[in-house]
Amino acid sequence: MKYKRNKTELEEKGYSILSDLYSTTEISQILDCIANSEKEGNSFLKTKDLFAIRQLITVIPALKEVLFNQKLTLLLSDIFGTNYFLTKAIYFDKPSQSNWFVGYHQDLSISVDQKTATEGYSNWTSKKGMFGVIPPIKILEDTVTVRIHLDKTDINNGALKVIPKSHQKGIYRVNTIDWDKETEDVCEVESGGAMLMKPLTLHASNRTTNNKQRRVIHLEFCPHELKKPLGWLERQEINKTFV
């Protein structure tokens, strides 16, 4: 098992960092795909502080081939076996002059294909025609986020800060945390590297202070189907032939 250390860290601390998931050439191919799609006139969320593409693989299907290289496929195999699929994909670009920051939070909402009252699913939201909901905690516990870094990222351009082991405490409000008993880790990642994270891990990011861009592709994977009639909005099977 090549990524045993990362799997163990993810389970114990709620996060893990890899330095070389993608080559320089692959990073260039990913950025070219995104740039070409923007030129084609696709509609993205773009402000002075944030450029984002939601439902990324649906919007830019050409990305799927380069993103799911042998290393990522083996990593996911070491974590899940063969029982997993993609449930969410977002591209975030934090511009070099960004004043955008995010306080500590957990990622609790998933994207589903319809809004239907379903036992165990709560706190419905709707944004631009997409429905979000908090699922049963087992789904959140077994979901893994892979944050692919297209730029070298440190504390000065938006590297995530996390509270280790916070994923083990379930869902809770940030204002109930005793910060005197918690530690904070900064997840600095090289270009081409990745950060693995559990959605229940408390995380945050600072404003940009070094005039350097931070571009990240955020992918979420899960082994569980949702309770019918609900389905995952972005569910996609992954080619596992590399395993």
URDA-V609556 format. One record per pair of residues at least 24 apart in sequence whose C-alpha atoms are under 10 Angstrom apart, sorted by sequence separation. I is the first residue (numbers start at 1). GAP is how many residues later the second one is. D is the distance in whole Angstrom. If there is no record, write none. Layout:
BEGIN
i=(I I)
gap=(GAP GAP)
d=(D D)
END
This chain:
BEGIN
i=(36 87 88 108 109 110 111 161 162 191 194 196 34 37 87 108 109 110 160 161 162 191 34 108 109 141 160 161 33 107 108 140 141 159 160 161 33 34 108 158 159 160 172 174 33 34 57 108 110 141 158 159 160 171 33 59 110 140 158 159 167 168 170 171 172 32 57 58 108 109 140 155 157 167 169 170 171 30 31 55 56 57 108 138 154 155 156 166 167 168 169 29 30 33 55 56 57 107 137 154 155 165 167 168 29 30 54 55 56 57 137 153 154 155 166 167 30 54 55 56 153 154 160 162 165 166 167 30 53 54 55 152 153 154 159 165 166 29 30 53 54 152 153 164 165 166 29 52 53 54 107 151 152 153 163 164 27 52 53 149 150 151 152 162 163 164 26 27 51 52 53 149 150 151 152 153 162 163 26 51 52 148 149 150 151 152 161 162 163 50 51 52 147 148 149 150 151 160 161 162 26 50 51 148 149 150 160 161 162 22 49 50 51 148 149 150 160 161 22 49 50 148 149 159 160 161 21 22 48 49 147 148 149 158 159 160 22 44 45 46 47 48 49 50 147 148 158 159 21 22 47 48 49 50 146 147 148 157 158 159 21 22 48 49 50 145 146 147 156 157 158 159 21 22 48 49 50 145 146 147 155 156 157 158 20 21 47 48 49 145 146 155 156 157 158 48 49 144 145 146 155 156 157 158 144 145 155 156 157 21 143 144 145 154 155 156 157 158 92 143 144 155 156 157 158 159 55 87 89 91 102 104 142 143 144 154 156 157 158 34 86 87 88 89 90 91 92 93 101 104 105 141 142 143 157 158 86 87 89 93 100 102 103 104 140 141 142 154 156 157 84 86 98 104 140 141 153 84 97 98 106 139 140 141 152 153 154 96 106 151 152 153 80 95 96 151 152 153 80 94 95 108 137 150 151 152 153 80 94 106 107 150 151 79 106 149 150 151 106 149 150 105 106 148 149 150 3 7 11 76 105 106 147 148 149 2 6 7 10 104 105 147 148 149 76 104 146 147 148 3 4 7 8 103 104 146 147 148 2 3 6 7 146 147 1 2 3 6 7 145 146 147 1 3 4 72 145 146 2 3 4 144 145 146 1 2 3 72 144 145 1 143 144 145 1 143 144 142 143 144 142 143 67 141 142 143 140 142 139 139 140 139 138 139 139 109 136 107 108 135 136 106 107 108 135 106 107 105 106 107 105 106 107 105 106 107 104 105 106 104 105 106 103 104 105 103 104 102 103 104 132 102 103 131 101 102 103 130 101 102 100 101 102 121 100 101 121 99 100 101 120 98 99 100 119 98 99 118 121 97 98 99 110 118 96 97 98 118 96 97 116 117 118 94 95 96 97 98 116 117 94 96 97 98 112 115 116 96 97 98 114 115 95 96 97 98 113 114 95 96 113 114 94 95 96 112 113 114 31 94 95 112 113 114 30 93 94 95 111 112 113 27 93 94 111 112 113 27 28 72 92 93 94 110 111 112 113 27 92 93 110 111 112 26 27 91 92 93 110 111 91 92 22 24 90 91 92 21 22 90 91 21 22 89 90 91 15 17 89 90 11 14 15 16 17 18 19 88 89 90 11 15 88 89 87 88 89 86 87 88 10 86 87 88 85 86 87 85 86 87 84 85 86 87 84 85 87 83 84 85 83 84 85 80 82 83 84 80 81 80 87 88 76 87 88 89 86 87 88 89 15 87 88 14 15 86 87 88 13 14 15 85 86 87 13 14 15 67 85 86 87 13 14 85 86 12 13 14 15 84 85 86 12 13 14 84 85 10 11 12 13 14 83 84 85 9 10 12 13 9 11 12 82 10 11 49 82 49 56 82 56 57 76 81 52 56 77 27 28 51 52 53 54 76 27 52 73 77 78 26 73 74 77 24 25 73 74 76 23 24 73 74 75 19 20 21 22 23 70 73 74 15 17 19 20 21 22 23 68 69 70 72 73 16 17 18 19 20 21 22 68 69 70 71 15 17 18 19 20 21 22 68 70 71 17 19 20 21 65 69 70 18 19 20 64 65 68 18 19 64 17 18 19 58 17 18 57 58 16 17 18 55 56 58 16 17 55 57 15 16 17 54 15 16 14 15 16 14 15 13 14 15 31 10 13 14 10 11 14 15 9 10 11 14 30 9 10 13 14 6 7 6 10)
gap=(24 24 24 24 24 24 24 24 24 24 24 24 25 25 25 25 25 25 25 25 25 25 26 26 26 26 26 26 27 27 27 27 27 27 27 27 28 28 28 28 28 28 28 28 29 29 29 29 29 29 29 29 29 29 30 30 30 30 30 30 30 30 30 30 30 31 31 31 31 31 31 31 31 31 31 31 31 32 32 32 32 32 32 32 32 32 32 32 32 32 32 33 33 33 33 33 33 33 33 33 33 33 33 33 34 34 34 34 34 34 34 34 34 34 34 34 35 35 35 35 35 35 35 35 35 35 35 36 36 36 36 36 36 36 36 36 36 37 37 37 37 37 37 37 37 37 38 38 38 38 38 38 38 38 38 38 39 39 39 39 39 39 39 39 39 39 40 40 40 40 40 40 40 40 40 40 40 40 41 41 41 41 41 41 41 41 41 41 41 42 42 42 42 42 42 42 42 42 42 42 43 43 43 43 43 43 43 43 43 44 44 44 44 44 44 44 44 44 45 45 45 45 45 45 45 45 46 46 46 46 46 46 46 46 46 46 47 47 47 47 47 47 47 47 47 47 47 47 48 48 48 48 48 48 48 48 48 48 48 48 49 49 49 49 49 49 49 49 49 49 49 49 50 50 50 50 50 50 50 50 50 50 50 50 51 51 51 51 51 51 51 51 51 51 51 52 52 52 52 52 52 52 52 52 53 53 53 53 53 54 54 54 54 54 54 54 54 54 55 55 55 55 55 55 55 55 56 56 56 56 56 56 56 56 56 56 56 56 56 57 57 57 57 57 57 57 57 57 57 57 57 57 57 57 57 57 58 58 58 58 58 58 58 58 58 58 58 58 58 58 59 59 59 59 59 59 59 60 60 60 60 60 60 60 60 60 60 61 61 61 61 61 62 62 62 62 62 62 63 63 63 63 63 63 63 63 63 64 64 64 64 64 64 65 65 65 65 65 66 66 66 67 67 67 67 67 68 68 68 68 68 68 68 68 68 69 69 69 69 69 69 69 69 69 70 70 70 70 70 71 71 71 71 71 71 71 71 71 72 72 72 72 72 72 73 73 73 73 73 73 73 73 74 74 74 74 74 74 75 75 75 75 75 75 76 76 76 76 76 76 77 77 77 77 78 78 78 79 79 79 80 80 81 81 81 81 82 82 83 84 84 85 86 86 87 90 90 91 91 91 91 92 92 92 92 93 93 94 94 94 95 95 95 96 96 96 97 97 97 98 98 98 99 99 99 100 100 101 101 101 101 102 102 102 103 103 103 103 104 104 105 105 105 105 106 106 106 107 107 107 107 108 108 108 108 109 109 109 109 110 110 110 110 110 111 111 111 111 112 112 112 112 112 113 113 113 113 113 113 113 114 114 114 114 114 114 114 115 115 115 115 115 116 116 116 116 116 116 117 117 117 117 118 118 118 118 118 118 119 119 119 119 119 119 120 120 120 120 120 120 120 121 121 121 121 121 121 122 122 122 122 122 122 122 122 122 122 123 123 123 123 123 123 124 124 124 124 124 124 124 125 125 126 126 126 126 126 127 127 127 127 128 128 128 128 128 129 129 129 129 130 130 130 130 130 130 130 130 130 130 131 131 131 131 132 132 132 133 133 133 134 134 134 134 135 135 135 136 136 136 137 137 137 137 138 138 138 139 139 139 140 140 140 141 141 141 141 142 142 143 144 144 145 145 145 145 146 146 146 146 147 147 147 148 148 148 148 148 149 149 149 149 149 149 150 150 150 150 150 150 150 151 151 151 151 152 152 152 152 152 152 152 153 153 153 153 153 154 154 154 154 154 154 154 154 155 155 155 155 156 156 156 156 157 157 158 158 159 161 161 162 162 162 162 163 163 163 164 164 164 164 164 164 164 165 165 165 165 165 166 166 166 166 167 167 167 167 167 168 168 168 168 168 169 169 169 169 169 169 169 169 170 170 170 170 170 170 170 170 170 170 170 170 171 171 171 171 171 171 171 171 171 171 171 172 172 172 172 172 172 172 172 172 172 173 173 173 173 173 173 173 174 174 174 174 174 174 175 175 175 176 176 176 176 177 177 177 177 178 178 178 178 178 178 179 179 179 179 180 180 180 180 181 181 182 182 182 183 183 184 184 184 184 185 185 185 186 186 186 186 187 187 187 187 187 188 188 188 188 189 189 190 191)
d=(9 8 10 9 5 6 10 6 6 9 10 10 10 10 9 8 5 7 8 4 7 10 7 6 7 8 6 6 7 9 8 10 9 7 5 9 9 9 10 10 6 8 9 8 7 8 10 9 9 8 10 6 9 7 6 10 9 9 9 8 9 10 7 10 10 10 9 9 10 9 10 7 10 7 8 9 10 9 9 9 8 6 7 10 8 8 10 9 7 8 9 10 6 10 7 5 8 8 8 7 7 10 4 8 9 9 8 5 5 10 8 8 5 10 7 4 10 7 6 7 6 7 9 9 9 5 7 7 9 5 9 8 5 9 10 7 6 7 7 6 7 6 6 7 9 9 9 7 5 9 10 8 4 7 7 8 9 5 7 10 9 7 4 7 6 9 7 9 8 5 9 7 8 4 8 10 6 7 8 6 6 9 7 5 7 8 8 4 9 7 5 9 10 10 5 6 9 10 5 7 9 6 7 8 6 8 6 5 9 9 9 5 8 7 6 9 6 6 8 6 6 6 6 9 5 8 10 10 9 6 9 4 8 9 6 8 8 10 10 9 10 7 9 10 5 7 5 7 9 10 9 10 7 7 7 5 9 9 5 10 9 8 8 5 9 10 6 6 10 7 6 9 6 9 7 6 8 8 5 8 8 8 7 6 9 7 10 9 6 6 7 7 7 4 9 9 9 7 5 9 9 6 6 10 6 6 8 5 6 9 9 5 7 10 9 6 7 9 10 6 7 9 8 6 9 8 10 9 10 10 9 10 8 7 10 10 8 7 7 9 10 10 9 10 10 9 10 10 8 8 10 7 9 9 6 10 10 10 10 10 9 9 10 8 8 7 10 10 10 10 9 10 9 9 6 7 9 10 9 9 9 10 7 10 9 8 9 8 9 9 9 6 9 9 10 7 7 9 10 8 10 8 9 9 6 9 9 9 8 10 10 7 6 9 8 8 5 8 9 6 6 9 9 9 5 8 10 9 10 9 8 9 10 5 7 10 9 9 9 10 7 6 5 9 9 7 10 6 6 8 9 7 9 9 10 8 5 8 8 6 9 6 6 6 9 8 9 9 9 7 5 9 9 9 7 9 6 6 10 6 8 8 4 8 9 7 8 10 6 6 6 7 5 9 10 6 7 9 5 10 6 7 9 9 7 9 8 8 7 8 10 7 9 9 8 9 9 9 7 8 10 9 5 7 9 6 6 9 5 8 8 6 8 8 5 9 10 5 7 6 6 9 9 5 7 8 4 9 5 8 9 5 7 8 8 5 8 8 6 7 9 5 8 10 7 5 9 9 5 8 9 10 5 7 8 6 6 8 10 9 6 8 10 8 10 7 8 8 7 8 10 9 8 9 8 8 8 8 8 9 8 7 6 9 9 9 7 4 8 9 8 8 8 4 8 10 9 6 7 4 7 8 9 5 7 7 6 9 8 6 7 6 6 8 8 7 5 8 9 5 4 10 6 6 6 4 8 9 9 10 8 4 8 8 5 8 10 6 6 6 9 7 9 10 9 7 5 9 10 10 6 6 9 9 8 5 8 8 9 6 6 9 9 7 5 9 9 10 6 7 10 9 9 10 9 10 9 8 5 9 10 10 6 7 8 5 9 7 6 7 9 6 5 10 9 5 7 6 7 9 6 6 9 10 5 6 10 8 4 9 5 8 10 9 9 9 10 8 10 7 10 9 9 6 8 8 9 7 6 10 8 5 7 9 9 7 5 9 10 8 7 10 5 7 8 6 9 9 7 5 9 5 6 6 6 8 4 7 9 10 5 7 6 8 6 8 6 10 9 10 8 8 10 8 10 10 9 9 9 10 9 9 10 10 9 10 7 10 9 9 9 10 10 9 10 9 8 8 10 9 10 9 10 9 6 10 8 10 9 8 8 8 7 8 10 6 10 9 9 7 9 7 9 10 10 10 8 6 10 7 6 10 7 7 8 9 5 9 8 9 9 9 7 9 8 8 6 8 6 7 8 10 9 9 9 7 8 8 5 5 9 9 6 10 9 7 5 7 10 8 8 9 4 8 9 9 10 5 6 10 7 5 9 8 6 6 8 10 8 5 8 9 9 9 6 6 7 9 7 5 9 10 5 7 8 4 10 6 6 9 5 10 9 10 9 8 7 9 8 8 9 7 8 6 10 10 7 9 9 10 9 8 10)
END
